[in-house]
Amino acid sequence: MLTAIEWILLGAGSVVAILIGVRRHRPNRTAPWMLLAGSVAALGAGDVLYDLQRTDLAEVCYLAMFPLVVVSLLYFTRDVSLLADRARLIDLLAFSCSTLLVIWVFVIGSAGQLGSVNAADVIGGLLLVGVATRLVIADRRNVSAILLLTGALGLLAGDFLYPLSGGSRASELAFVVLYVCWGASALHPSMARLTEPRTPVPTPWQFRWTVLLAASAATPPAVLLIEALSGEVRDGVVIAVTGAVTLLLTITRLADSIHQHSAALNRERGLRSANTALVAAADLPAVNTAVRAAITRLLPPGVVSDVVLATDDGRLAAQKLPAAPAGAGSRSWWAPAGDPDEHILICPLRLEPLAVARPSGGALILTGRKDALAAGRDALEVLAGEAALALDRITLVEAVGRRDSDLYLRAVIRNTAEIMAVIDSDHRIRYASPALRGLLGGDELPPLTALDDLVHPDDRARVRSTLRTEGDGTVFCALQRADESQVLVEVTYRDLRDDRLVQGLVVTLRDITDRHDPFEQTPQQDHVADLPAWVNRRSAQHKFRY
């Protein structure tokens, strides 16, 4: 048989291994691993006290071990961890616990014993095996989860074999497997995946599961009442332990339901407020302000360190973030951040409810704690869709406003003698008054005609350079008519490229060809380089004429 020193080494070594694994691999949540280390320490203390013939204190340590390890495994199945939905697991565990109690008390033995096997130990071991099995099913390639299951099987086997074999050395090997496997589970790198944040999956309410949970919680008191009415309570300890475990599972289940309901209400209020603010937003800064305000309502304070609303794929590429992975089932994706404790969530701007990306692309980029971002991932995707709708509505309103302003401009200057045009930033003529057609002597201007196509080749570079500068001004140039003749015009332009409705240059052209002496009346005559090439050529001819 193992001595007290050997049990101390096994227990201390397993606890130290868990602490080293937590420090090395830095899981998202350390609480379940610390609880697991505490349960191993309680088990080791119980084994040492049992070897020292302190049976009463050893039983206390053994009983303390089960609540710690149960709470630890429940933390592993907490929301936004490996099991996104643990409601059905808790329901089944509570039902299994109460069913095992009934079988043990009324079927196996009147004293709740199978030989010298303790019923509470067996029921607790079966529950641990059930939770560990669910972890393995959730991630079949997770070595850490497999080691946790192996350790739980070792505990269950030890609870059976040790009392039946009279404490043989072979039965003690089952507990050695427990210590070794649970210590090794924390040292393996896959241990971090057990608490990796996941998007929670809401559990729909079903009446049959509610009845099952209620019956499970009522079973231990019912068993106690039956034994009390029969004359003697023989299994008080087993009933108390089973009742405590069942009550803990029931409270956890109810707490999860309340938490999910509260989170759903908060998301609904936050998205409703965001929708109201986005509907009222008239420009990009207003949309950005509404999105940031909504994020503060949807997520806990202090979990997001940076928010970027990239309204097009060009800004998204400037962030140097990876594109969406091929075949990704989710509409958002993760990217690593500079800080190992933070991650980046990229929610593309999709037009809801069409579920298609905006023509110009873009995304809502959030940097913060991954567990909090994962918990609010669905709401953030909806927020990105609402922002996309707001941005496209603003774009559409601006386009309609520009069209209406163009129609208004045409109605006002249709019969004026002035020649007016609106030129985009790429020098395309978006609108020109009918007088321009009369000046050029041709048909209607084709769509998307550039101003460069109307200016004489000798003047194009100078006109293009002048119009590229910011501000208002005047420039002289020659236009080519349809009959290849030229007309000298004075171009007065006003820079309204920053105007939300115009977004271009408003140009007024005045024909100055018929001046009696254009060479003396041209304002820029002192700056020969600024004069149209046609005027310079005619000035040279005029000089040589004398």
N, C-alpha and C positions, 0 to 999 in steps of 0.2 A: 504493500500500500504506500501511496505517496505521503510524505511527511509534511508537517506544517511549513517547513522552509520551502519545499518544492511548490506548495500551493501559493505561498507568498510570491515566489518568483514568477509563477504562471500568471497570477492576477496582476502583479505590478508590471510585468512585461507587456501584457495585453493593454493595460491602461496607458502606458507610455507609448506604445505603438499607435494607439488611437490619437493621442495628443500630437505625436510627430506627424502623422498623416494629415491632421487638420492644419497644422502649421505649414506643411510643405505644399499641399494641393489647394489650400484656401477655398473650401466649398462656399457656395452662396449663403448657406445657413450653417452655422456651427452648433446650434442648440441640440439637434438630434444626436450629433456625435458626442457632445458632452454628456448628454443623458445616457447614451450607450456606455460611455466610459464609467459613469457613475454606477450603472447596473453591474458592469463587470467588477468594479471595486467592491460592491455589496456582495456579489457572489463569491469573490475571492475571500472576503472577510468571513463569510459564512462557512466556507470550506476549512479555513484555518481554525475557527472556533469549534467546528465539528470535530476536527482532528484532535483538538485539545480537550475534548469531552465537555465542552460548554454548549450543550444541545439547545437549551432555551434561547440563548443569544444567537446561535446559528440560525434557528428558525426565524427569528426576527429579521436577520439579514437576508435570508432567502425570500421572505415575504416582501421586503423592501425592494428586492431586485426586480420583481415582476412589474410593479407600477412604473418603475423607471424605464424598463425596456419597452413596455407597452406604449408609454407616452413618446419614447424615442421613435418607435416605428410609426406612430401616428403622425409625428412631425415629418417623417419621410414622405408620407402620403398627403401632406398638407396641400392646399390649393396653390397653383402655379409652381408645382414641383413635378416629380416624375409622374405621379398620378394626378392628371388634371381634374378628375372627378373621383372622389373617394366615398361618395355617399352610399353607393351600393355595397362597397367593401365594409363600411361600418355597420350597415344593416345586417349583412350576412354574418359578421363577427359576433354581433350581439345575439343573433338567433342561434348561432353555433354554441356560444357560451351557455345560454340558458338550456339548450337541448342537451349538452354534455352534462350539465348539473342534474337534469331529470334522469338521464340514463344511469349516471353514477349512483344516485341516491336510491332509485326505485328498481333498478334492473341488476346492476353489478353486485352491490352488496348493501346490506342494511346499515353498515357503519361507514359507508362511503369509502371503503378500502378494497383493493384487489391484492390480497396478501398484505404486505406492508407498504404498498405503493400509495402515496398521498394523492388524493383526488385533486386538490388545488394545484399541485405541481403539474399534473398531467393536463388539466384544463388550460393553465397558463402556457404550457409548452405548445399545445395544439394551436392556441391563438397566435403565438409567435410564428409558428410554421406557416399559418394561413396568411399572415401579413407579408412575411418574407417571400412566400410563393407568389403573391400578387405583385411584388416588386420585380421579381424575375420575369413574370409574364409581361409586364410593361416594358422591360428592356432586357431581352433574352441574351444580349451580348455583354451585359454589364457584369464584370467579374466580381466587383464589390458586392452586388446584390446576391450573386451565387454564393459567395463566402458567408454572407449573413444568413442565407437559407441553410447552408451546411452547418453553421454554428447552432442555429435553432433546432435542427434535427439532432445534433449531438446532445443538446440539453434535454430534448424529449426522450432520447434513447437512454441517457443517464438517469433520468427520473424513473424510468421503468426498470432498467437493469440493475442499478445500484442496490435498491432495497430487496429485489428478488434474489440477487446473487450473494447477498450478505456483505456487500462492499468489496468485491473482488477487484484485483488490479485491472483486469480487462474492462470492467464497467467504468472504472475511473478514466479510462482512455477517452470515453465519450465526452467527459467534461474537459479533458485536455484539448479535444477537437474544438470545443466551444471557444476556449481561450485563444487558441491559435488562429482560428478562422475569423473571429471578430476583430482581433488585432490586425490580421493581414488585410481585412476588408478596408480598413482605413488607410493602409499604406499603398494600396493600388490606386493608380490615377483615375480609374473609373468612378471612384467614390464621389468626385465632384458632380457627376451627372445625376446622382440620386437627389440632389437638391437644386438641379438646374431649373430656372424659371420656365414655366410653360403657360400658354394661354388657357385660362380656366374654362371648363365646359359646364354650363349651367345644367343642373339636374331637374328634369320636369317632375312635378309632383304627381305621385300615383298613390291611390288609396290603399292598394294591397301592401305596398311597402310600409306605409304608415301603420297599418294594423300589425304587420310583422314586428316592427320596432316596439310598438306598445306592448304586444304580447311578450316580447323578450324582456322588457323592463319589469313586467309584472310577474314573471316566472319565479325569481328567487324569493320574493315575499310569499308567494303562494306555496312554494315548497316548505318554507319555514312554518307557515300556518298549518299545513298538513301534518308536519312532524309534531308541532305543539299540540294539536288536537288529538294525535295518536297517543300521547302520554309522555313522550320523552324526545327532546331535541338532541339527536345524536350527531348531526353534521353541521353544527353551528359555524365552525370555522370555514368549512367549504362554502356554505351558503353565503356567509359574510363576504368572503373574497370574491365569489362569483357575482354577488349583487353589486359590490363596489365596481368591478370591472364593467358590468353591464350598464350601471348608472353612468360611469365615465364615458362609455361609448355613446349612450343616448344623449348626454349633455353635449358631447362633441358634435354629434349629428345635428342637434338643434342649433348649436352655435354656428355651424357651417351654413345652415339654412338662413339664419338671421343675417349673417354676414353677406351672403349672396343677395338677399333681398335689399339690404341697405346699399350695397354696391350698385345694384341695378337702379335703385331710386336716384342715387347720386349721379350715375351716368345719364339717366333720363333728364334730370334737372339741368346738368351741365350742357348736354347737347341741345336742349330746348333753348337755353339762354344763348348758346353760341349761334343757333340758327336765327334767333331774333336779331342778334348783333350783325350777323353776316348779311341778312336781308337788307338791313339799313346801311351797310357799308357802301360808300360811293367811290372809293379808290383803293389802291393797293395798301397804303399805310393803314387804312381803316380795317381792311381784312386781316392784316398782320396783327393789329392790336386785338381784334376779336378772337383770333386763334390763340394768342398767348393768354388772354383772359380765360378762355375755355380750358386750356391745359391746366391752369392753376386750380380750376374747380374739379377737373376730372382726376387729377393725380394728387397724392399727398404732398405737402410742402417740403421743399428741400431735396426731392428725388431727381429733379431735372436740372441739369447744369447749363444746358444750351438748347435753344430752339431756333431753327432756320426754316423760313418758308421760301423755298426755291421755286419761283413761278415758271421756270422753263428748264429744259434739259441742259442748257448752257450753264446756268448757275449751279445745277446739280453736278455737272462735270467739274466745275471749279472747286467743289468741295473734295474732289479726289476720292469719291466713294465708289465702291463696287456696284456694278449693275445687278439687276435682279437675277438670282440664280435660275438656270434653265430648269423648267419643270417644277418650279416652286408652287406648292399648292396654295400658299397664302398670298394675299395681295401686298403684304409688306414683308420686309426682310431685314436681317440684322447685319451689322458691320462692326468690326472691332474699333475701340476708341484708344486714345493714347494712354488713358488711365486703366489699369487692369481691373479696377473695381467698377468700371462703367462700360456701357455698350451704346451703340448707335442704332436707333430704330428708324427705318426709312419707309414712310407711308406715301406711295405715289398719289398724285392728285388725279383721282378718277371721278368721272361724272356719274354720280348716283342719281336715280337708280339704274342708269344705263350700264354701269360697271365697265366703262371703257375709259381709257386714258385721255386726257385733254390733248388736243392737237399739238399744243406747244410743250406738253410734258410738264415736268416739275414734280416736286415732292415736299412733304413735310418731314423735316429731319429733327429728331430729338436725341439728345445725349443725356444719359443718366443711369440710374440703377436698373439693372435688367429685370429684377423681380417686379418692381413697380411698373415698368413699361410693359412687361408681359401681362400683368393683371389688367391694364387698361388698353391693351392692344386693339381689341375690337372697337372700342369707343374712339380711339385715335384714328383708326381707319375711316370710321364714319365722319369724324371731324374733317379729315383730309378731303373726303368726298364733298362735304358741304362747302369747304373753302374753294374747291374746284368749280362748283356751281356758281358761287359768288363771283369768282374771277371771270368766268365766261359771261355771266350776266353783265358785269361791268364793261367787258370788252364789247358786248353786243350793244349796250346802251350808248357807248362812245361811238360805235360805228353808225348807229341810227342817228345820233346827234350830229355827226359829221355829214351824213346824208341830208338831214333836214337843214343844216346850215348851208350846204351846197345848194339845195333847192331854194332856200331863202335868198342866197346870194344871186342865183340866176334870175329869180323873180325881180329883184331890185335893180340889177344892172343890165337886164336884157336889152333895153332900148337906150342905154346910155352911150354917148360917143366915146367914152373911155374904154380902152381895151384892158381887161383884167383877167388874171389867171391865178390858179392855185397850184403850186408846184410841190410835190412830195420831197422828202429828204434825198431820194435818189434821182431828183430832177425830172421825174415823170410829171406830165401835165395832168392833174386830176380834173380840173375844170378850166374852161376858157370861155370868155364871152363871145357871142356871135360876131362881134366886130373884128375879131382876130382873123376869121375866115375871109372877111372882106379885105383886110389889109394884105393878106397873102395871096388873095385872088384864086383860091382853090376850093375844093369841096370840104365837107366836114372833116375835122381832124380825126384820124384813126385813134382807137382807144390805146392808152398807155404810151402816147407819143412823148418823146423826151424833148426838152427844150433844146438840147444840143442838135437835134435833127433839123431845127428851124433856123439856127444861127449859122452865119457864114463860117466855113472851115477856118478862116484866118482869125476869127474872133472867139472860137469855141473855148480854147484853153484859158483865155483871160476871163471870159464870162463864168466858166466853171469854177475857177479859182476864187472869183469874187463872191459868188453865191455860197461857197463853202464856208466863208468866214461868218462868224456870229454877228448879229446886229443888223441895222437897217442901212440902206444906202442907195446909190444910183450908179448905173453903168450904161455906157453907150455901146451899141453894136449894130451890125447889119444883119438883116434877115433875108433869106432867099425866098423869092416868090415862086409860084408854080411855073412862070414863063422864064425862069432863070435870071430875072432881073433882081435887083437888090433894093431894100428900103432901109433907111437909117432910122433907128428908134432910140428913144430914151427910156431905159428900164429902171423904174423905181420899185424897190422891193422892201418888204417888211418881214422880219424874221418872227414867225409864230410857230416854230417847230416845237416849242415847249408847251404850247397851248393844248389843253386836253381835247378840244373839239377840232381845231384846225390842223395841228400837227404838220405844218408845211410853211412855205413862203407865199405870201400874197403879193403878186406882181402886177404893176400897172405899166403898160407900154404906151408911148406917145410918139406918133410919127413926126419926125423933124426933117424929112427929106426935102420938103418944099420951102425951106427957109431961103430967103433971098441970098444970104451969104453965110452958109453953114460953117465956113472955115473961121470966121471971126466971131460968130455967136455961140459956138460950142464952148461950154464952161470949162472943159478940161483942155482947152487949146494950149495952155502953158505946160501941160504934162502930156507930151506927144505920145508917150508909151501907153497912156490910158485911153487914147482915141481909137475908134474903130479902124481896122486896117484899110477899109474902103476910103475913109476920110483921109488917111495918111497918103494913100496912093493918089487920090485926086488933088491933094495939096501939093504933092511933088509935081504932078502934071501942070498945075496952075503956076508954079514957080518957073518951070522951064518955058512956059508960054511967053514969058517976058524976058 
